Amino acid sequence: MSKTLIRGAKVLGGEPQDVLIDGETITQVGAGLSAEGAQVVEAGGKVLLPGLVDLHTHLREPGREDSETVLTGTRAAASGGYTNVFAMANTFPVADTAGVVEQVWRLGQESGYCDVQPIGAVTVGLEGQKLAELGAMHESAAGVTVFSDDGKCVHDAVIMRRALEYVKAFDGVVAQHAQEPRLTEGAQMNEGVVSAELGLGGWPAVAEESVIARDVLLADHVGSRVHICHLSTAGSVEIVRWAKSRGIRVTAEVTPHHLLLTDELVRSYNPVYKVNPPLRTERDVLALREALADGTIDIVATDHAPHPHEDKDCEWAAAAMGMVGLETALSVVQETMVDTGLLDWAGVADRMSFTPARIGRAEGHGRTVSAGEPANLTLVDTAYRGPVDPAGFASRSRNTPYEGRELPGRVTHTWLRGKATLVDGKLT
């Protein structure tokens, strides 16, 4: 088995230490380590984190391989420092049966770049009418623990209650895309001053907040776990904060783009800024950052949503919603949370590895950087700063809102169970 000695890395941003990997496991952490025959990675000045875990990724396969495949998506994940991603169910066919989730899981195993945990649909065909085979997906080889109709809201309160009751039996979680459909018919962007000036259909904050309020009450009534996908408004933060104060079993995520970008960008009419939920106001952005810092929002999740060129390079109204995010997520978090003093690197490890792994029950991921733990790791050059060039992305799609924008930090190495998937910024 191969050995790797990571020399002088700042583990979780702390004092420099050496980390020895032997095979799939971290065997030693300390100062002045040596190992005969080990490959040495000089990591002076760089930050070593546990491999990142993304609870919200769209890999598109099966059915939309023109946007992304499990292979290209996991290569993008490794490039961004991820060792485990949860693949959303809105594929073609929908991942609403044991057969489809097992297919996605096996494709992830074959890729070798990142572990893939499929998310099962809550309802058949994402149609919101009938519960999908939740138990069968959980009992399958994929071992599904997270269920979501993401892209659509489970808008029927009875269906949502039944789903929460069902997953409680095996400690699963329902991840809700909070969007009241009647309040967002024809919506194109955040409802506010900018939408009024541009004459675009507005997407009111209450469309998100009303669903979150309902679902935390349902979760409390049932005693089950609910997770809020891509929370985007200051009002949603307050609802989640209240629910947590009551002891309700709710967790929430925020995307990197909602931590940085605002609806003012829509003035360009560039569809790269069209996303669901929409970019909100500066007030919302600041509230989201504070909530991530104080733990009201539990995790950062990318909502990596690849689209082919023709689905984005068109007029605003016809454009698809979504942004790629796996390869830029850590840089955006560094800019918005670390460089602003809101989080240290240990906090980043918590929000982007430890806690998402716990929510999704991702075994072997989100572990401490210590002897005896699986060697799922990422090394970050935090001093780097440079422009984003989507031409160099590993993802099949290029719909990033950061093209040409300077961002800090660069992932230089990623290890999946001791195997290097990224070395000096290049995929192996």
Phi, psi and omega per residue, in radians:
M1 nan 2.479 -3.080
S2 -1.342 2.668 3.085
K3 -2.079 2.509 3.073
T4 -2.315 2.294 3.082
L5 -1.953 1.982 3.071
I6 -1.608 2.001 -2.956
R7 -1.842 2.175 2.963
G8 1.347 0.429 -3.141
A9 -1.423 2.548 3.049
K10 -1.497 1.691 -3.073
V11 -1.181 2.065 -3.068
L12 0.944 0.532 3.101
G13 1.456 0.077 -3.103
G14 -1.512 -2.682 -3.123
E15 -1.184 2.585 -3.137
P16 -1.042 2.374 3.098
Q17 -2.490 2.830 3.021
D18 -1.737 2.530 3.123
V19 -2.256 2.157 3.140
L20 -1.826 2.197 3.071
I21 -1.881 2.242 3.062
D22 -2.182 1.931 -3.059
G23 1.199 -2.138 -3.094
E24 -1.696 0.052 -2.923
T25 -2.215 2.558 2.938
I26 -1.324 2.157 -3.091
T27 -1.841 -0.494 3.122
Q28 -2.567 2.546 2.992
V29 -2.377 2.155 -3.131
G30 3.046 -2.959 -3.121
A31 -1.726 2.494 3.036
G32 1.186 0.529 -3.142
L33 -1.288 2.646 3.037
S34 -2.475 2.686 3.124
A35 -2.669 2.079 -3.127
E36 -1.119 2.266 3.088
G37 1.431 0.014 -3.114
A38 -1.390 2.543 2.984
Q39 -1.331 2.221 -3.054
V40 -1.761 2.254 3.040
V41 -1.947 1.981 3.124
E42 -1.360 2.001 -2.990
A43 -2.091 0.384 -3.121
G44 -0.980 2.241 3.130
G45 1.480 -0.218 -3.115
K46 -1.623 2.763 -3.118
V47 -1.801 2.278 3.098
L48 -1.805 2.177 -3.130
L49 -2.110 2.759 2.928
P50 -1.092 2.643 3.104
G51 -0.912 2.364 -3.084
L52 -1.267 2.662 -3.129
V53 -2.208 2.178 -3.138
D54 -1.915 2.039 -3.102
L55 -1.464 0.062 -3.022
H56 -2.659 1.514 -3.132
T57 -2.229 2.427 3.006
H58 -1.842 1.970 3.132
L59 -1.718 -0.184 2.971
R60 1.234 -0.351 -3.137
E61 -1.639 2.286 0.148
P62 -1.477 2.711 2.894
G63 1.900 -0.576 3.138
R64 -2.219 0.935 -3.126
E65 -1.178 -0.196 3.036
D66 -1.232 -0.386 3.105
S67 -1.585 -0.804 -3.051
E68 -2.905 2.723 2.959
T69 -2.186 2.939 3.086
V70 -1.050 -0.678 3.136
L71 -1.138 -0.908 -3.108
T72 -1.169 -0.617 3.128
G73 -1.166 -0.674 3.131
T74 -1.319 -0.498 3.004
R75 -1.136 -0.713 3.063
A76 -1.103 -0.690 3.127
A77 -1.075 -0.827 3.121
A78 -1.063 -0.658 3.116
S79 -1.111 -0.527 3.140
G80 -1.600 0.034 3.110
G81 1.656 0.168 -3.102
Y82 -1.585 2.464 3.037
T83 -2.034 -0.121 3.127
N84 -2.640 2.268 3.065
V85 -2.289 2.607 3.075
F86 -1.816 2.086 -3.010
A87 -1.618 2.126 -3.114
M88 -1.144 2.781 -2.926
A89 -1.565 -0.089 -3.039
N90 -1.454 1.103 3.082
T91 -1.799 -3.077 3.106
F92 -2.276 1.792 0.081
P93 -1.271 2.809 3.119
V94 -1.103 2.508 3.099
A95 -1.391 1.242 -3.110
D96 -2.058 0.192 3.091
T97 -2.364 2.852 3.107
A98 -1.050 -0.642 -3.104
G99 -1.091 -0.763 -3.102
V100 -1.256 -0.751 -3.129
V101 -1.150 -0.588 3.086
E102 -1.178 -0.632 3.087
Q103 -1.060 -0.820 3.140
V104 -1.122 -0.748 3.137
W105 -1.050 -0.774 -3.131
R106 -1.187 -0.643 3.067
L107 -1.076 -0.648 3.076
G108 -1.125 -0.737 3.102
Q109 -1.087 -0.695 -3.117
E110 -1.210 -0.510 -3.086
S111 -1.159 -0.734 3.100
G112 1.373 -0.025 -3.099
Y113 -1.651 -0.415 -3.012
C114 -2.915 2.473 3.036
D115 -1.249 2.428 3.140
V116 -2.081 2.116 3.065
Q117 -1.912 1.949 -3.135
P118 -1.177 2.511 2.948
I119 -1.720 2.302 -3.134
G120 -1.565 2.594 3.076
A121 -1.177 2.575 3.064
V122 -1.343 -0.738 -3.093
T123 -2.116 2.716 -3.131
V124 -1.048 2.174 3.095
G125 1.123 0.266 -3.057
L126 1.028 0.430 -3.038
E127 -1.571 -0.128 3.044
G128 1.299 0.259 -3.042
Q129 -1.858 -0.601 -3.010
K130 -2.523 2.359 3.120
L131 -1.044 2.410 3.049
A132 -1.329 -3.104 -3.080
E133 -1.402 1.216 -3.041
L134 -1.071 -0.835 -3.120
G135 -1.116 -0.741 -3.136
A136 -1.125 -0.673 3.104
M137 -1.173 -0.663 3.095
H138 -1.148 -0.691 -3.102
E139 -1.400 -0.155 -3.123
S140 -1.237 3.047 3.098
A141 -1.050 -0.455 -3.131
A142 -1.292 -0.374 3.096
G143 0.990 0.861 -3.035
V144 -1.102 2.304 3.106
T145 -2.097 -0.317 -3.098
V146 -2.025 2.352 -3.106
F147 -2.254 2.381 -3.095
S148 -2.769 2.513 2.964
D149 -1.716 0.483 -2.996
D150 -0.796 2.447 -2.925
G151 1.776 -0.478 3.030
K152 -2.398 2.696 3.118
C153 -1.632 2.443 2.914
V154 -1.337 1.541 -2.942
H155 -1.474 -0.354 -3.130
D156 -1.419 2.093 -3.074
A157 -1.106 -0.604 3.134
V158 -1.187 -0.780 3.106
I159 -1.070 -0.741 3.138
M160 -1.110 -0.739 3.111
R161 -1.075 -0.783 -3.126
R162 -1.096 -0.691 3.122
A163 -1.110 -0.778 3.114
L164 -1.075 -0.691 3.103
E165 -1.138 -0.720 -3.064
Y166 -1.155 -0.849 -3.047
V167 -1.271 -0.321 3.117
K168 -1.046 -0.529 -3.084
A169 -1.086 -0.513 -3.139
F170 -2.161 0.438 3.097
D171 1.003 0.678 3.035
G172 -1.476 -3.139 -3.129
V173 -2.448 2.468 3.036
V174 -1.735 2.135 3.136
A175 -1.750 1.977 -3.000
Q176 -1.690 2.276 2.939
H177 -1.508 1.762 -2.961
A178 -1.454 1.689 -3.135
Q179 -2.670 1.809 3.080
E180 -1.174 1.979 -2.984
P181 -1.110 -0.589 -3.110
R182 -1.213 -0.478 -3.125
L183 -1.486 -0.114 -3.087
T184 -2.151 0.324 3.103
E185 -1.109 2.174 -3.138
G186 1.303 0.116 -3.098
A187 -1.247 2.450 -3.101
Q188 -2.121 -0.389 -3.119
M189 -2.829 3.107 3.108
N190 -0.997 2.360 3.087
E191 -1.364 2.117 -3.129
G192 3.062 -2.732 -3.087
V193 -1.071 -0.784 -3.069
V194 -1.166 -0.740 3.132
S195 -1.102 -0.646 3.123
A196 -1.149 -0.731 -3.137
E197 -1.212 -0.607 -3.113
L198 -1.512 -0.276 -3.113
G199 1.302 0.448 3.098
L200 -1.705 2.541 -3.138
G201 -1.010 2.272 -3.035
G202 -1.546 2.528 -3.132
W203 -1.945 1.684 -2.992
P204 -1.251 2.578 3.105
A205 -1.030 -0.588 -3.091
V206 -1.128 -0.389 3.089
A207 -1.117 -0.545 3.058
E208 -1.462 -0.819 -2.991
E209 -1.171 -0.609 -3.118
S210 -1.171 -0.642 3.122
V211 -1.238 -0.716 3.108
I212 -1.073 -0.771 3.127
A213 -1.040 -0.794 3.117
R214 -1.066 -0.776 -2.995
D215 -1.304 -0.560 3.065
V216 -1.203 -0.569 3.059
L217 -1.199 -0.677 3.075
L218 -1.129 -0.758 3.130
A219 -1.084 -0.662 3.095
D220 -1.134 -0.764 -3.123
H221 -1.098 -0.708 -3.079
V222 -1.482 -0.492 -3.050
G223 1.385 0.568 -3.079
S224 -2.017 3.081 -3.115
R225 -1.713 2.301 3.020
V226 -2.192 2.449 3.116
H227 -2.111 2.321 -3.114
I228 -1.691 2.050 3.108
C229 -1.293 2.626 2.994
H230 0.466 1.022 3.072
L231 -1.050 2.372 -2.962
S232 -2.364 -0.029 -3.082
T233 -2.194 2.723 3.091
A234 -1.085 -0.631 3.107
G235 -1.134 -0.662 3.094
S236 -1.102 -0.667 3.089
V237 -1.000 -0.799 -3.086
E238 -1.156 -0.630 3.112
I239 -1.152 -0.795 3.122
V240 -1.130 -0.696 3.114
R241 -1.070 -0.764 3.098
W242 -1.080 -0.784 -3.108
A243 -1.085 -0.719 3.128
K244 -1.155 -0.616 3.111
S245 -1.136 -0.405 3.097
R246 -1.545 -0.056 -3.125
G247 1.437 0.246 3.121
I248 -1.252 2.477 -3.037
R249 -1.473 1.285 -3.132
V250 -2.107 2.417 2.972
T251 -2.187 2.832 -3.087
A252 -2.565 2.685 3.123
E253 -2.170 2.738 2.986
V254 -2.270 2.554 3.111
T255 -1.548 2.732 3.050
P256 -1.014 -0.699 -3.071
H257 -1.190 -0.515 3.069
H258 -1.334 -0.216 3.051
L259 -1.495 -0.239 -2.990
L260 -2.191 -0.715 -2.954
L261 -1.755 2.649 3.132
T262 -2.195 2.956 -3.107
D263 -1.182 -0.193 3.061
E264 -1.050 -0.481 -3.135
L265 -1.162 -0.392 -3.122
V266 -1.175 -0.291 3.109
R267 -1.028 -0.390 3.117
S268 -1.329 -0.241 -3.037
Y269 1.008 0.380 3.096
N270 -1.448 2.026 -3.070
P271 -1.108 -0.145 3.073
V272 -1.094 -0.376 3.137
Y273 -1.636 0.123 3.132
K274 -1.562 2.125 -3.007
V275 -2.665 2.797 -3.121
N276 -2.189 2.072 -0.079
P277 -1.179 2.841 -3.018
P278 -1.274 2.823 2.982
L279 -1.049 2.393 -3.059
R280 -1.854 -2.777 -3.062
T281 -1.554 2.936 3.079
E282 -1.036 -0.661 3.106
R283 -1.050 -0.753 3.112
D284 -1.118 -0.772 -3.124
V285 -1.004 -0.813 -3.127
L286 -1.151 -0.645 3.096
A287 -1.144 -0.664 3.126
L288 -1.156 -0.724 3.113
R289 -1.084 -0.798 -3.138
E290 -1.108 -0.672 -3.124
A291 -1.212 -0.617 3.061
L292 -1.177 -0.668 -3.138
A293 -1.161 -0.710 -3.071
D294 -1.576 0.003 3.049
G295 1.598 -0.020 3.058
T296 -1.079 -0.793 2.934
I297 -1.583 2.213 -2.974
D298 -1.420 -0.664 -2.948
I299 -2.517 2.867 2.908
V300 -1.780 2.272 3.070
A301 -2.278 2.451 -2.942
T302 -1.320 -0.559 -2.908
D303 0.882 0.711 3.086
H304 -0.929 1.942 -3.020
A305 -2.232 1.451 -3.101
P306 -1.291 2.490 3.060
H307 -2.400 2.542 3.069
P308 -1.199 2.832 -3.057
H309 -0.907 -0.778 -3.036
E310 -1.191 -0.360 3.136
D311 -1.465 -0.177 3.131
K312 -2.048 -0.526 -3.099
D313 -1.539 1.241 -3.083
C314 -2.752 -3.097 3.134
E315 -1.160 2.680 -3.024
W316 -0.922 -0.862 -3.024
A317 -1.086 -0.529 -3.087
A318 -1.588 -0.185 -3.027
A319 -1.281 2.585 3.049
A320 -1.265 2.703 3.111
M321 -1.656 2.349 3.042
G322 2.431 2.762 -3.121
M323 -2.410 2.551 2.961
V324 -1.324 2.642 -3.045
G325 -2.633 -0.207 -3.033
L326 -1.083 -0.643 -3.011
E327 -1.532 -0.113 -3.127
T328 -2.117 -0.099 -2.996
A329 -1.008 -0.859 -3.061
L330 -1.142 -0.639 3.105
S331 -1.118 -0.727 3.137
V332 -1.159 -0.692 3.108
V333 -1.147 -0.676 3.075
Q334 -1.059 -0.788 -3.093
E335 -1.153 -0.752 -3.008
T336 -1.522 -0.482 -3.008
M337 -2.024 -0.736 -3.082
V338 -1.454 -0.900 -3.094
D339 -1.182 -0.313 3.068
T340 -1.578 -0.100 3.122
G341 1.461 0.136 -3.120
L342 -1.377 -0.529 3.111
L343 -2.389 2.580 2.917
D344 -1.667 -3.140 -3.068
W345 -1.214 -0.491 3.030
A346 -1.113 -0.666 3.073
G347 -1.144 -0.657 3.072
V348 -1.104 -0.751 3.106
A349 -1.040 -0.653 3.109
D350 -1.161 -0.828 -3.039
R351 -1.337 -0.396 -3.045
M352 -2.035 0.020 3.115
S353 -2.474 -1.150 -3.042
F354 -1.013 -0.932 -3.026
T355 -1.279 -0.768 3.067
P356 -1.057 -0.611 3.082
A357 -1.135 -0.677 3.119
R358 -1.171 -0.773 -3.131
I359 -1.065 -0.749 -3.097
G360 -1.568 0.000 -3.126
R361 0.988 0.826 -3.122
A362 -1.512 1.702 -3.084
E363 -1.145 2.392 3.108
G364 1.465 -0.077 3.127
H365 -2.074 2.830 -3.109
G366 1.123 0.690 -3.123
R367 -1.841 2.805 3.128
T368 -1.208 2.721 3.075
V369 -1.517 1.484 -3.083
S370 -2.642 2.868 -3.082
A371 -1.044 2.387 3.120
G372 1.639 -0.164 -3.123
E373 -1.591 2.704 3.071
P374 -1.046 2.467 -3.087
A375 -1.490 1.157 3.001
N376 -1.788 1.847 -2.926
L377 -2.483 2.752 3.001
T378 -2.447 2.441 -3.097
L379 -1.984 2.269 -2.991
V380 -2.152 2.232 3.000
D381 -1.511 1.641 -3.031
T382 -1.329 -0.279 -3.130
A383 -1.424 -0.281 -3.118
Y384 -1.179 2.538 2.961
R385 -2.580 2.300 -3.113
G386 -2.913 2.949 -3.124
P387 -1.307 2.588 3.094
V388 -1.406 2.208 3.123
D389 -2.117 1.736 -3.089
P390 -1.113 -0.293 3.099
A391 -1.074 -0.425 3.134
G392 -1.646 0.093 -3.132
F393 -1.166 2.577 3.004
A394 -1.444 -0.400 3.078
S395 -1.071 2.652 3.098
R396 -1.272 -0.378 -3.094
S397 -1.898 2.840 -3.018
R398 -2.209 0.268 -3.035
N399 -1.399 1.198 3.102
T400 -1.776 2.438 3.065
P401 -1.435 0.003 -3.027
Y402 -1.850 0.133 -3.084
E403 -0.941 2.198 3.131
G404 1.413 -0.176 -3.121
R405 -1.427 2.381 3.092
E406 -1.378 2.246 3.091
L407 -2.277 2.648 -3.137
P408 -1.518 2.783 2.989
G409 1.405 2.511 3.109
R410 -2.610 2.224 3.061
V411 -1.286 2.168 -3.133
T412 -1.790 -0.575 -3.105
H413 -2.438 2.516 2.975
T414 -2.371 2.385 3.090
W415 -2.135 2.278 3.041
L416 -1.942 1.885 -3.072
R417 0.852 0.842 3.050
G418 1.466 -0.211 3.136
K419 -1.627 2.197 3.138
A420 -1.250 2.126 3.054
T421 -1.778 -0.338 3.093
L422 -2.430 2.233 -3.138
V423 -2.308 2.158 -3.116
D424 0.905 0.696 3.083
G425 1.374 0.099 -3.123
K426 -2.112 2.391 3.131
L427 -1.173 2.471 3.138
T428 -1.453 nan nan
